[in-house]
Amino acid sequence: MHGGERGPGRGALAVVLLAVAQILVVFDTAVFAVGLPLIQFDRHLSFSGLTWLLSVYSVCFAALPVLAGALGRALGHRRVLMGGFALSSLAAAAPALSSAAWVLPASRAVQGVAAAVITAGALALIDATHPAGRDRDRALNVHFAVVACATPAVLLPCTMLLDSVRTANTVFWVQAVAGLVLLVLTPVALAETEPVPGARSRVGGAALAVVPLGFLAWFADWLGGRSVSVTTVIVIAVGAALLPSALGWLGRGERVPALLSRLYTERVAFGAYTVVALLAAGLAGAVLVLMFALQLLGNLSPMQVGWALLPAVAGVVLGCAMLPVVAARAGLAGTVAGACVVAAAGFVLLGLPGAGYGFGAVQLPLLLIAFGCGVLALPAGFARGGSGALPQELNSSRQFGAGLGASLFVGVITVAERNTTTGTLAGLKEYKVVLAHEVRHCFDLGTALCLTAALIALLALPRRAVPAAGPEPGVSGGAPAGTAGSPGSSGR
């Protein structure tokens, strides 16, 4: 079915289904993370074994966005999305059917691949069900807002489910059935996209991107788990984020390699992608670490953790509502940088010596982080600001950032296990002291990521005001037409 055959009802149904698909991805992550004590009891795993299960999922999720997008362009995005749902269901059912030691790690790896495929296909399918213009912008903003709100919103249902079951197998079966339901509904709600001519020949090149992206995510986990100072980890993470911008700055001269010149010419689009990746890394890491901290240091039950993180939804919604209005008056660079600083302030409060991790203690910091991360729901705003940043690439940046952040934060947390004599989640006094120390290091890292994003926003994004509604002239699909050369003249 093509664009002229789509009615508004089908478009709305597509937005709903794709939003639910993203919620399934978040559910797969959240229910597993908050249900770690139950999974440890069922499978007799050590703490390091549990964190490794989180890491392998994050690495696969971070490594696949480019390849998944290329497969969608070559084969049709709906077909690839359905393959993601099928993989997700099979991977969830496998540990419920077998208790073999290798099954659960393999299942988590496959679920990471499935999550990457599902996430990468969502934006392309919104393009397929919404004509270019205001409707597509609105659908994109709704989708990104749902993605940003999903993690804190899904935690409460996850914890309610965990409180009502006695075995992790029930959770696995819920995941499997949900994936099958979405698999059946996809042909009803979504139109197939036509394969792009010549796209198959580019799949091999996209597959090569899996290696560096996967290596970066694995290296983040490995580095965090070494007994190095948190300052070293922060310097490496921030340096990696700033390196392409620095290379682009060197490309101002005429006698430099073409790559540096291109980095400079496209610095604004690159800045948008980098800001989204850094904020997604901070948000994903913060929620993951708070799940541990609230249970192990704040002595909250899984249900209480769900309630404690739920107000973050209000922060994201507030950010989504206010930031476009502010950007329309103050400009994109200042608005995004200010939001990043607000998020950094939340991380600072969580990382203060003696900071508590009880229910009330985390509310204000979490609201600040969530409000700042409302930037993640502004894909059309980035495009209308003349950045040349495409919504699909913004989605890939968010996806990679979330996987990278989860790997890095989990790696830092594993230092606590290395520095104590216990390997369980029961938590001795010594264990809690060391864990609290590593948790504060995680939040120091989150502060650095957000401040780096603020700096990149000020240096790279356009300072002019962003229209509050509707695309700019020459916009196609929510992004400026002919974006390759547009960032060079960003209206600064």
C-alpha angles and dihedrals in degrees: 000000000000135000096270092056097053120102127201092255092057090047092052091047089052092053091050094048093047090048090051089048090057090047088055089054091051091044091054089055100038099045090049094048097046091041095055094113090054092046091047091052093047097044100031093234130166122235091256089051090054095049090047089058089055092047098051090052092049094048093052092045092051096044101053110055096094094046093044091053091049092051090051092053091048100043105019125278096242092054091050091046090054088051088055092053091049092050091048093053094046092047091050094048095048098073090043090057098040133035094193111138095240096049099074096050091046090048092053091050092051091046089054089054091047092049090052091051093048094047095046093052097051099080095044090053091051086056088052094053101038128055118233115276138045096345093055092046090052092048091049093050092048090050095049091045091054090049092050093048097040101085099055092036095051095048095077095054088045093054092045088054092048092050091054099049133068101201136045090231090076090058091050091052092050089054092048095049093046091054092050092050091053090046090057095045096047097081089049097051104030135060119220118247120231114248111255113245111254093010094119091062089057096052091085092056091048090051089059089061089066090071100058094036092049091045092052092051092046091045090052090055093044093047093048091051095053121095093252127128118271087236089064092050091049094048092051093046094047093042091053090052094049098041098084090046090051091049090049091052089054087055093073091095124082098231099062134105116282092245092060091047091051092049089054094045092050096036094120095056090043089051091055092050092047094049091051092048093049094047092046089051091052095046095046092047094046094053092045094049093044089055088060096039097048092050101038102032103023094040091226122156119238089258091053090049089056092052092044093056096040095086088065086077088064090052093052092046091049090050092048090051099044106035097065090051092049092046090053089061108025101033133253099272096053094042095050093043091050091050090050091052090051089053090048090054089057091053090048091055092050092048098049115121108264093018110158126228100206126124098271097036095066099045101088096041091047092050090052093049092046093048092052091048089058081094086079088070095058105084094133089045091056090050096046089049089071094251094129088226111151119219093231092053090045087054091050090049091051090047094050092044093051092051093044093048093049091050093048096046093045088050091055091048092053089066086074090061092048092051098051135064094232126079099188135094092235091095124221120207092258091049092052093051092053092042092053089052093053092044090057089050089055091054091047086056090049089053091052093048093051094046090049089052089051091052093049090048091054093046100041113023123082116262096211122106118273119226109251095221139018130020126286120253110282093027117142119188094350093305130089114267113249093020096172094085101023100087092064090070102042098158094252 
